[in-house]
């Protein structure tokens, strides 16, 4: 187990050093976690300077189970962003036609959040970075020590600005530590106006160039330093930022120069990451049913990890019990009859989306016709590691007795039955399931990123299983950026500049890693059609990055709810002049607006007592169950399991929380508006076009996030 105390916790030595150097109180340490009031002496000592940088990790690293907040991006849980995509049912306020967000709406993302603890908001972290850059540059450390520290600081300043720009377009660029009482010029300079989106992207990329340069000769060789950002991390984020600015949401005219910069940045990132040992994990050993791909999500020091958050017991400061030191994802996805939470549903859209085993989309494969009732047959290997369904093993490392059974023999049998015809016929009612699942069963579970005992034969990652806190203390890491995403970013940028063969080969590498051979189901003809190739890349992102918090950003970058056609109603010059005037048509996709997501339920067939049972506690199929499918040792489900599905189960499309409502994403949401509290804090903040301006009597906003 890798130790991460240096990065994740403030060491006792550092706290003592701060007290000695500044004479400050315990209350100061509690109120000012970014130590912005500490004296410049902390930058003359590597231990104290490094501990301040470590605090940036603590405040900035994405959390694996967080929803979208001012501190963290979406990590694939069923938050408001993920529920605005096809990944989860439930009607997010972002796509609810009955909800119209305004700058005073409580649901609005408050990235400009302000409070006394300045470290707890983006500009507080930017202030900490500015303070650290000044202090380190002027301090007494040697050049090698300064380079290590500055590289990390420049990265986190860029990371913070990237998250702001992704949401709002151009934001104020603050390069110096401001005096929060009087400002640098009688208070006036505290009110920094917004820069253009282009200026911000260039600023972010400049910071990341500096970070990469400072870190280019740094080799984090110690276990305790694993997880620190590297030159490759910086260049990977730069590639992501350049790709954002080249995407249709900001690049309506399909400007070739932006694609060129994105291509160059992502190519440089891949070249650098290779020198650091980063690569597609298990490319040469995919294993049965993509077992290598599945295993790497729960591994320390995986070659896939580019920007990673670690969770483990060693990292916890002595005496603390804060569960934030642990990864809660495992607890959130495991079924209720393991002692975890109730798990997460996927949607019928996602079930029917994944390719067949030959790489073709369901319904397009000649050799493998698709039967929705037998959805688990002949699918892309990643399908089986992304979803859990009736009749599959999902083992976990527990052999004791806590009322939930032996985890090493766990089998999922989440089919349902009904005790009344009325309930069975209802489009929204659920039935009952056996094995103590009751009404807490999920039709098809999200299984992605699980720590599967069939893959990890020893208990590599600690979970507590005591009947009340099952899986709460999982130590599996979370990868905000992994090598596969960088490769996909490169493929998209390569397509943008017309390097179609490079883009296609990158997609094939992604598929080869999970066991595809030959052309991997991707015909050479894709290299002759830019729109179709872009569509293939976005499709691969849907599959490879499912439930990792990336889909909302992809849909927003490409304006996939309506193809971008509603933008001209906000401002005539915002209409797409590139991408055929409609990104959905250009990509060959159906707009997501107007669709409805449903939950896939496997219920007892009508041929068996009309699909009914005499009681919620009487499982009508218990005696008929075949042996469960072991994904590690069996390439495909047994004939007995297929027969069980065919004769005993029936697929039902059950509506989610949205019932009869359809997806309705409003055009102004593609680029968010500033909450009114942000404008109250800085009267120079212009509001985005399409949103009401609090400082101007709620008149229409005037800031154009597309202007250069």
C-alpha positions in Angstrom: 0.0 0.0 0.0 1.5 3.3 -1.0 1.8 5.9 1.7 0.4 9.3 0.9 0.8 11.2 4.2 2.9 13.9 2.6 0.3 14.8 0.1 -3.0 14.2 1.8 -2.4 15.2 5.4 -0.8 18.1 7.1 2.1 16.5 9.0 2.6 17.2 12.7 6.1 18.5 11.9 4.6 21.1 9.6 2.1 22.3 12.1 4.8 22.7 14.7 7.0 24.5 12.3 4.2 26.9 11.4 3.6 27.6 15.0 7.2 28.2 15.7 7.8 30.4 12.6 4.7 32.5 13.0 3.6 32.3 16.5 0.0 31.8 15.4 -2.7 30.0 17.3 -4.6 26.8 16.9 -7.6 28.8 15.8 -5.6 30.2 13.0 -4.7 26.7 11.8 -8.4 25.8 11.8 -9.7 29.0 10.2 -6.9 29.5 7.6 -6.1 26.1 6.1 -4.3 27.7 3.2 -1.9 29.5 5.7 -2.1 32.7 3.7 -1.4 34.7 6.8 1.8 32.7 7.6 5.1 34.6 7.2 7.3 34.3 4.2 9.7 32.2 6.4 7.8 29.1 5.5 9.2 29.3 1.9 12.7 29.2 3.2 12.2 25.7 4.5 11.4 22.9 2.2 9.3 20.9 4.7 7.0 23.8 5.5 6.8 25.0 1.9 6.0 21.5 0.7 3.3 21.1 3.4 1.5 24.2 2.1 1.6 22.7 -1.4 0.3 19.4 0.0 -2.7 21.4 1.3 -3.5 22.3 -2.4 -3.8 18.6 -3.1 -6.2 18.1 -0.2 -8.3 21.0 -1.5 -8.1 20.3 -5.2 -8.0 16.6 -5.8 -11.3 15.3 -7.2 -13.3 13.1 -4.9 -14.4 9.7 -6.3 -18.0 9.9 -5.1 -18.6 13.7 -5.1 -21.2 15.4 -7.1 -20.4 18.6 -9.0 -19.4 21.3 -6.5 -17.3 24.4 -6.3 -14.5 22.2 -5.0 -14.9 19.0 -7.1 -15.9 18.0 -10.6 -18.3 15.3 -11.3 -16.8 11.8 -10.7 -19.6 9.8 -12.3 -21.9 9.4 -9.4 -25.6 10.1 -10.0 -25.2 13.9 -9.6 -27.1 16.6 -11.4 -24.6 16.5 -14.3 -24.6 12.8 -14.8 -28.4 12.7 -14.6 -28.5 15.1 -17.5 -26.9 12.4 -19.7 -28.0 8.9 -20.7 -26.0 7.3 -17.9 -28.6 7.7 -15.1 -32.4 8.0 -14.9 -33.9 10.6 -12.6 -34.7 14.1 -13.9 -31.9 16.5 -13.1 -33.0 20.1 -12.8 -30.7 20.8 -15.7 -32.9 18.9 -18.1 -36.3 19.4 -16.4 -38.5 21.5 -18.6 -40.4 22.7 -15.6 -37.3 24.3 -14.1 -35.7 27.5 -15.4 -32.4 28.3 -13.8 -31.7 31.9 -12.9 -28.7 33.5 -11.3 -30.5 33.3 -7.9 -31.5 29.7 -8.2 -30.2 27.6 -5.3 -29.2 24.8 -7.8 -26.8 27.0 -9.7 -23.2 26.0 -9.5 -21.5 28.4 -7.2 -17.8 28.2 -8.3 -17.4 31.9 -7.3 -18.5 30.9 -3.8 -17.1 33.3 -1.2 -16.6 32.9 2.5 -14.1 33.7 5.2 -12.2 30.5 4.7 -10.7 31.5 1.4 -9.1 28.1 0.8 -12.6 26.7 0.3 -13.4 28.3 -3.0 -11.5 28.6 -6.4 -10.2 32.1 -5.9 -9.1 31.2 -2.4 -7.0 28.5 -4.0 -5.7 30.8 -6.7 -4.7 33.3 -4.0 -2.8 30.5 -2.2 -1.1 29.6 -5.4 -0.1 33.2 -6.1 1.2 33.6 -2.6 3.2 30.4 -3.0 4.7 31.3 -6.3 5.9 34.7 -5.0 7.2 33.2 -1.8 9.0 30.3 -3.4 10.6 32.4 -6.1 11.9 34.9 -3.5 12.7 32.3 -0.9 16.0 30.7 0.1 15.5 27.2 -1.3 17.8 25.8 -3.9 16.8 25.7 -7.5 15.9 22.0 -7.5 13.6 22.4 -4.5 12.0 25.5 -6.0 11.4 23.6 -9.3 9.6 20.8 -7.5 7.3 23.1 -5.6 6.6 25.6 -8.4 5.7 22.9 -10.9 3.0 21.7 -8.6 1.7 25.1 -7.8 1.4 26.2 -11.4 -0.5 23.0 -12.1 -3.1 23.6 -9.4 -3.5 27.2 -10.4 -4.2 26.1 -14.0 -6.5 23.3 -12.8 -8.6 25.8 -10.8 -8.8 28.2 -13.8 -9.7 25.3 -16.1 -12.7 24.4 -14.0 -13.9 28.0 -14.0 -13.5 28.5 -17.7 -15.2 25.2 -18.6 -18.3 26.4 -16.8 -18.4 30.1 -17.6 -16.0 31.0 -20.4 -13.7 33.9 -19.6 -13.1 34.8 -15.9 -11.0 37.3 -14.0 -7.3 36.5 -14.2 -5.7 37.3 -10.9 -1.9 37.0 -11.0 -0.9 38.6 -7.6 -1.9 38.2 -4.0 -4.5 40.8 -3.3 -4.9 42.6 0.0 -8.4 41.6 1.1 -8.8 44.7 3.2 -7.7 47.6 1.2 -6.6 46.1 -2.1 -3.5 47.0 -3.9 -4.8 50.4 -4.9 -7.3 51.6 -2.4 -9.4 48.5 -2.9 -10.1 49.2 -6.6 -7.8 46.5 -7.9 -9.7 43.9 -6.0 -12.4 44.2 -8.6 -10.7 42.5 -11.6 -12.9 42.4 -14.8 -13.3 39.2 -16.8 -10.8 38.3 -19.5 -11.8 36.7 -22.7 -12.1 32.9 -22.9 -9.1 32.8 -25.3 -7.0 34.8 -22.9 -7.9 32.5 -20.1 -7.2 29.3 -22.1 -3.8 30.8 -23.1 -3.1 31.7 -19.5 -4.0 28.2 -18.3 -1.8 26.6 -21.0 1.1 29.0 -20.2 0.9 27.9 -16.5 0.9 24.3 -17.6 3.9 24.8 -19.8 5.6 26.3 -16.8 4.5 23.3 -14.6 5.8 20.8 -17.2 9.1 22.6 -17.5 9.7 22.8 -13.8 8.7 19.1 -13.4 10.5 17.8 -16.5 13.6 16.7 -14.6 11.7 15.6 -11.4 11.3 11.9 -10.8 9.0 11.2 -7.9 10.8 8.1 -6.9 9.5 7.6 -3.3 6.4 5.7 -2.5 5.3 8.6 -0.3 5.4 10.9 -3.3 3.3 8.7 -5.6 0.3 10.6 -6.7 2.0 14.0 -7.2 1.5 15.7 -10.5 4.2 15.3 -13.1 5.2 17.0 -16.3 2.9 14.5 -18.1 0.0 15.4 -15.9 0.4 19.1 -16.8 0.6 18.4 -20.5 -2.4 16.1 -20.3 -4.5 18.9 -18.7 -3.2 21.3 -21.3 -4.4 18.9 -24.0 -7.8 18.7 -22.4 -8.0 22.5 -22.1 -7.0 23.0 -25.8 -9.6 20.4 -26.8 -12.3 22.3 -24.9 -11.5 25.5 -26.7 -11.5 23.7 -30.1 -14.8 22.1 -29.5 -18.1 23.5 -31.0 -19.3 25.0 -27.7 -16.5 27.6 -28.0 -15.5 27.1 -31.7 -18.7 27.7 -33.7 -16.8 28.4 -36.9 -14.6 25.2 -36.6 -11.4 27.3 -36.5 -8.6 25.1 -37.7 -5.9 26.9 -35.6 -7.6 25.8 -32.4 -7.6 22.1 -33.5 -4.0 22.4 -34.4 -3.1 23.6 -30.9 -5.2 20.8 -29.4 -3.5 18.3 -31.6 0.0 19.5 -30.7 -0.7 19.7 -27.0 -2.2 16.2 -26.8 0.6 14.7 -28.9 3.2 16.3 -26.6 1.3 14.9 -23.6 1.4 11.3 -25.0 5.1 11.6 -25.8 5.9 12.9 -22.3 3.6 10.4 -20.5 5.4 7.5 -22.3 8.7 8.6 -20.9 7.1 8.6 -17.4 5.9 5.0 -17.9 2.3 5.9 -18.5 0.5 3.7 -21.0 -2.7 1.7 -21.5 -2.8 -0.7 -18.7 -2.9 -4.4 -19.7 -2.5 -3.6 -23.4 -0.6 -6.9 -23.8 -2.7 -8.9 -21.4 -6.4 -8.0 -21.6 -7.5 -11.2 -19.8 -11.0 -12.8 -20.0 -13.8 -10.4 -20.5 -11.5 -7.3 -20.1 -10.3 -8.5 -16.7 -7.2 -6.4 -17.0 -9.2 -3.2 -17.8 -11.4 -3.9 -14.8 -8.6 -4.5 -12.4 -6.7 -1.3 -13.2 -9.4 0.8 -11.6 -8.5 -0.6 -8.2 -4.8 -0.7 -8.5 -2.1 1.5 -6.9 0.5 2.9 -9.2 -1.3 1.8 -12.3 0.5 2.9 -15.5 -2.9 4.3 -16.6 -3.0 6.9 -13.8 -2.2 10.4 -15.0 -4.0 12.6 -12.4 -5.0 10.4 -9.5 -6.6 10.7 -6.0 -5.5 8.0 -3.5 -7.4 6.7 -0.6 -5.9 4.6 2.2 -5.6 4.1 5.9 -1.9 5.1 6.0 -2.8 8.6 4.7 -5.2 9.3 7.6 -3.8 11.7 10.3 -3.5 9.9 13.6 -6.7 9.9 15.6 -9.1 11.0 12.8 -12.1 9.0 11.6 -13.1 11.2 8.7 -14.5 8.9 5.9 -13.3 11.4 3.3 -10.0 9.6 3.6 -11.7 6.6 2.0 -13.3 6.0 -1.4 -17.0 5.6 -1.0 -17.7 4.5 -4.6 -17.6 0.7 -3.7 -20.2 1.3 -1.0 -22.4 3.3 -3.3 -22.6 0.7 -6.1 -22.7 -2.7 -4.2 -26.2 -4.3 -3.8 -28.1 -3.9 -0.6 -27.7 -7.6 0.3 -24.0 -7.2 0.7 -24.5 -4.6 3.5 -23.6 -1.7 1.3 -26.0 1.0 0.0 -28.6 0.0 -2.5 -26.5 0.4 -5.6 -27.0 2.4 -8.7 -29.3 1.8 -11.7 -28.2 2.2 -15.2 -30.6 3.0 -18.1 -32.0 1.1 -21.0 -30.1 3.5 -23.2 -26.8 2.5 -21.8 -27.6 -1.2 -21.9 -28.4 -1.0 -25.6 -25.5 1.3 -26.4 -22.4 -0.8 -25.9 -21.0 -2.5 -29.1 -21.3 -6.2 -29.9 -18.3 -8.4 -29.6 -17.2 -7.5 -33.1 -17.2 -3.8 -32.3 -20.3 -2.9 -34.3 -23.2 -1.1 -32.7 -26.2 -3.3 -31.7 -28.4 -3.8 -34.7 -25.6 -3.0 -37.1 -23.6 -6.3 -36.6 -24.2 -9.0 -39.3 -22.6 -11.8 -37.3 -24.1 -10.9 -33.9 -27.8 -9.9 -34.1 -28.9 -8.1 -31.0 -31.8 -9.4 -28.8 -32.7 -6.8 -26.1 -34.0 -9.6 -23.8 -30.6 -11.4 -24.0 -28.6 -8.2 -23.8 -25.7 -9.9 -22.1 -24.8 -12.0 -25.2 -21.9 -11.3 -27.4 -21.1 -7.8 -26.1 -18.0 -5.6 -26.0 -15.9 -7.0 -23.1 -16.2 -3.7 -21.2 -19.9 -4.3 -21.0 -19.5 -7.1 -18.5 -17.2 -4.9 -16.3 -19.5 -1.9 -16.4 -22.8 -3.5 -15.5 -24.1 -6.1 -13.1 -27.1 -8.2 -14.0 -28.9 -11.4 -12.9 -26.8 -14.5 -12.8 -23.3 -13.0 -12.6 -20.7 -13.4 -9.9 -19.6 -10.2 -8.1 -17.4 -11.4 -5.3 -15.9 -9.4 -2.5 -13.2 -10.1 0.0 -15.2 -11.1 3.0 -15.5 -14.6 4.6 -17.0 -13.8 8.0 -20.5 -13.9 9.2 -22.4 -10.6 9.5 -25.8 -11.6 8.2 -24.9 -11.0 4.5 -23.2 -14.2 3.7 -19.8 -15.2 2.3 -18.6 -12.5 -0.1 -16.2 -14.8 -2.0 -19.2 -16.7 -3.3 -21.5 -13.8 -4.0 -23.9 -14.1 -6.9 -26.2 -11.4 -8.1 -29.8 -12.5 -8.8 -31.6 -9.3 -9.1 -34.7 -10.4 -11.0 -38.0 -9.3 -9.7 -41.6 -10.5 -9.4 -44.9 -8.8 -8.5 -47.7 -9.7 -6.2 -50.5 -8.0 -8.1 -51.4 -7.6 -11.7 -51.9 -3.9 -11.3 -48.4 -3.3 -10.0 -46.9 -5.5 -12.7 -48.7 -3.5 -15.5 -47.7 -0.1 -14.0 -45.0 1.6 -16.0 -43.4 3.0 -12.9 -43.9 0.4 -10.1 -41.2 -2.0 -9.2 -41.6 -5.4 -7.8 -39.7 -7.5 -5.3 -36.4 -9.4 -5.5 -35.0 -12.3 -3.5 -31.8 -12.8 -1.6 -32.8 -10.1 0.9 -32.8 -7.4 -1.8 -36.6 -6.8 -1.5 -37.5 -3.4 -3.1 -33.9 -2.3 -2.8 -32.9 -4.2 -6.0 -31.7 -2.4 -9.1 -32.7 -3.6 -12.6 -29.2 -3.6 -13.9 -26.4 -2.3 -11.6 -23.6 0.0 -12.4 -20.5 -2.1 -11.7 -17.8 0.1 -13.2 -14.6 0.7 -11.1 -15.5 -2.1 -8.6 -12.9 -3.9 -6.5 -13.8 -7.4 -7.5 -12.4 -10.2 -5.4 -12.3 -12.5 -8.5 -9.8 -10.1 -9.9 -7.9 -9.2 -6.8 -7.6 -12.6 -5.1 -6.0 -11.0 -2.0 -7.6 -8.2 0.0 -5.5 -5.5 -1.7 -8.0 -2.8 -0.7 -9.5 -2.7 2.7 -13.2 -2.6 3.2 -15.1 -2.8 6.5 -17.8 -5.4 6.5 -19.3 -5.4 9.9 -23.0 -5.2 9.1 -23.2 -1.4 9.3 -20.3 0.0 7.3 -19.9 -2.5 4.5 -17.4 -1.2 1.9 -17.3 2.3 3.4 -13.6 2.2 3.9 -12.5 1.1 0.4 -9.0 2.3 -0.7 -9.3 2.1 -4.4 -7.9 5.2 -6.1 -9.8 7.5 -8.4 -8.3 8.6 -11.7 -9.5 12.1 -12.9 -7.3 11.8 -15.9 -6.1 8.4 -17.2 -4.0 7.5 -20.2 -7.0 6.3 -22.2 -8.6 9.7 -22.0 -5.5 11.4 -23.1 -5.4 9.0 -26.1 -9.0 9.8 -26.9 -8.3 13.5 -26.6 -5.5 13.1 -29.0 -7.8 11.1 -31.4 -10.4 13.9 -31.4 -7.8 16.6 -32.0 -6.2 14.5 -34.8 -9.6 14.2 -36.4 -10.0 17.9 -36.1 -6.8 18.7 -38.0 -7.4 16.0 -40.7 -5.0 13.4 -39.3 -7.6 10.7 -39.7 -5.4 7.7 -39.8 -3.8 8.7 -36.5 -7.2 9.2 -34.9 -8.4 5.8 -36.1 -5.4 4.0 -34.9 -5.7 5.6 -31.4 -9.3 4.3 -31.3 -8.1 0.8 -32.3 -5.5 0.9 -29.5 -8.3 1.6 -27.0 -10.1 -1.5 -28.2 -7.1 -3.7 -28.5 -6.5 -3.2 -24.8 -9.7 -5.1 -24.0 -9.1 -7.9 -26.5 -10.2 -6.7 -29.9 -8.1 -7.8 -32.9 -7.8 -6.8 -36.6 -9.6 -3.6 -37.4 -11.4 -3.8 -34.0 -14.7 -3.2 -35.7 -13.6 0.2 -37.0 -13.5 0.2 -40.8 -10.8 2.0 -42.7 -13.6 4.0 -44.4 -14.0 6.0 -41.2 -10.8 7.8 -42.1 -12.5 9.4 -45.1 -15.4 11.0 -43.3 -14.6 13.7 -40.7 -18.1 13.8 -39.2 -18.4 10.1 -38.9 -15.0 9.7 -37.4 -15.8 12.4 -34.8 -18.9 10.5 -34.1 -17.0 7.2 -33.6 -14.6 9.0 -31.2 -17.4 10.3 -29.1 -19.0 6.9 -29.1 -15.8 5.3 -27.9 -15.7 7.9 -25.1 -19.2 6.9 -24.1 -18.1 3.3 -23.7 -14.5 3.7 -22.3 -15.2 6.5 -19.9 -18.7 5.6 -18.8 -19.5 6.5 -15.2 -16.2 8.4 -14.8 -17.8 11.9 -14.8 -16.8 12.8 -18.4 -20.0 12.4 -20.4 -21.7 15.7 -19.4 -18.6 17.6 -20.5 -18.5 15.8 -23.8 -22.2 16.5 -24.4 -21.8 20.1 -23.5 -18.6 20.5 -25.7 -20.5 19.1 -28.7 -23.9 20.6 -27.7 -25.6 17.2 -28.1 -28.9 18.1 -26.5 -30.1 20.1 -29.5 -27.1 20.2 -31.9 -26.5 23.8 -31.0 -29.4 25.1 -33.1 -30.9 27.0 -30.2 -27.8 29.2 -29.7 -28.8 31.7 -32.4 -31.8 32.6 -30.4 -29.5 33.8 -27.7 -27.3 35.8 -30.1 -27.4 35.6 -33.8 -23.6 35.5 -34.2 -23.6 32.4 -31.9 -25.1 30.2 -34.6 -22.9 27.4 -35.8 -21.2 28.3 -39.1 -19.1 25.1 -38.9 -20.0 21.5 -38.3 -22.8 21.7 -40.8 -24.8 24.1 -38.6 -25.9 21.3 -36.4 -23.5 19.1 -34.4 -26.0 16.2 -34.1 -26.6 16.0 -37.8 -22.9 16.4 -38.4 -22.1 13.4 -36.2 -25.0 11.3 -37.3 -26.7 11.4 -33.8 -30.2 12.0 -32.6 -30.5 15.1 -30.3 -30.8 14.1 -26.6 -33.6 16.6 -26.0 -37.0 15.0 -26.3 -35.9 11.5 -25.2 -36.8 9.7 -22.1 -34.6 7.3 -20.1 -35.9 4.1 -18.5 -34.7 1.5 -16.1 -34.1 -2.0 -17.4 -35.8 -4.5 -15.1 -35.6 -8.3 -15.5 -38.8 -9.8 -14.1 -40.3 -13.2 -13.9 -41.8 -14.3 -17.2 -45.6 -14.4 -17.7 -45.3 -18.1 -18.4 -44.6 -18.6 -14.7 -47.8 -17.9 -12.8 -48.3 -14.8 -14.9 -45.1 -13.3 -13.5 -46.7 -13.1 -10.0 -45.9 -14.6 -6.6 -48.1 -15.2 -3.6 -45.8 -13.1 -1.5 -42.9 -10.6 -1.7 -40.9 -13.2 0.2 -41.5 -16.1 -2.1 -39.0 -16.3 -5.0 -40.7 -18.3 -7.8 -37.4 -19.0 -9.5 -35.2 -19.9 -6.6 -35.1 -23.6 -7.4 -34.5 -23.0 -11.1 -31.3 -20.9 -10.9 -28.3 -22.2 -12.8 -24.7 -21.7 -11.9 -23.8 -18.0 -12.0 -21.4 -16.7 -14.7 -17.8 -16.3 -13.5 -16.4 -13.6 -15.7 -12.8 -14.4 -14.8 -12.9 -18.1 -16.0 -15.8 -18.3 -18.5 -15.7 -16.4 -21.8 -19.5 -16.4 -22.2 -22.6 -17.3 -20.2 -23.5 -20.9 -19.9 -26.2 -22.4 -22.1 -28.1 -23.0 -18.8 -28.0 -19.3 -17.9 -29.1 -18.3 -21.4 -32.0 -20.8 -21.2 -32.9 -19.3 -17.8 -33.1 -15.9 -19.3 -35.1 -17.2 -22.3 -37.6 -19.2 -20.4 -37.8 -17.6 -17.0 -37.2 -13.8 -17.4 -38.7 -10.9 -19.3 -37.2 -7.5 -19.8 -39.4 -4.6 -18.7 -38.7 -1.0 -19.4 -39.6 0.8 -16.2 -39.7 4.5 -16.1 -37.4 6.3 -13.7 -38.1 9.3 -11.5 -38.8 11.4 -14.6 -41.9 9.4 -15.5 -43.5 10.9 -18.6 -41.2 13.9 -18.8 -38.6 14.1 -21.6 -35.2 15.7 -21.6 -35.2 19.4 -22.1 -31.8 21.1 -21.9 -32.1 24.9 -22.5 -29.6 26.5 -24.9 -28.3 29.0 -22.4 -27.0 26.2 -20.1 -24.2 25.3 -22.6 -22.2 28.1 -21.0 -23.3 28.9 -17.4 -24.2 32.2 -15.8 -22.6 33.7 -12.7 -24.6 33.6 -9.5 -25.7 36.9 -8.2 -23.5 36.6 -5.1 -20.4 36.6 -7.4 -21.5 39.9 -8.9 -22.2 41.4 -5.5 -18.6 40.5 -4.5 -17.1 42.0 -7.7 -19.2 44.7 -9.4 -16.9 44.6 -12.4 -18.1 41.0 -13.3 -20.2 41.2 -16.4 -22.8 38.6 -16.7 -22.8 36.2 -19.7 -25.1 36.8 -22.6 -28.3 34.8 -22.1 -28.4 35.3 -18.3 -29.8 38.1 -16.2 -27.3 40.7 -14.9 -27.8 41.3 -11.2 -25.7 44.4 -11.2 -27.9 46.0 -13.9 -31.4 45.4 -12.6 -31.5 41.9 -14.0 -31.1 43.2 -17.6 -29.7 40.8 -20.1 -26.0 40.0 -19.7 -23.5 41.6 -21.9 -20.3 39.4 -21.6 -19.7 37.4 -24.7 -17.8 34.2 -23.8 -17.2 33.4 -27.5 -15.5 36.7 -28.2 -11.7 36.6 -28.6 
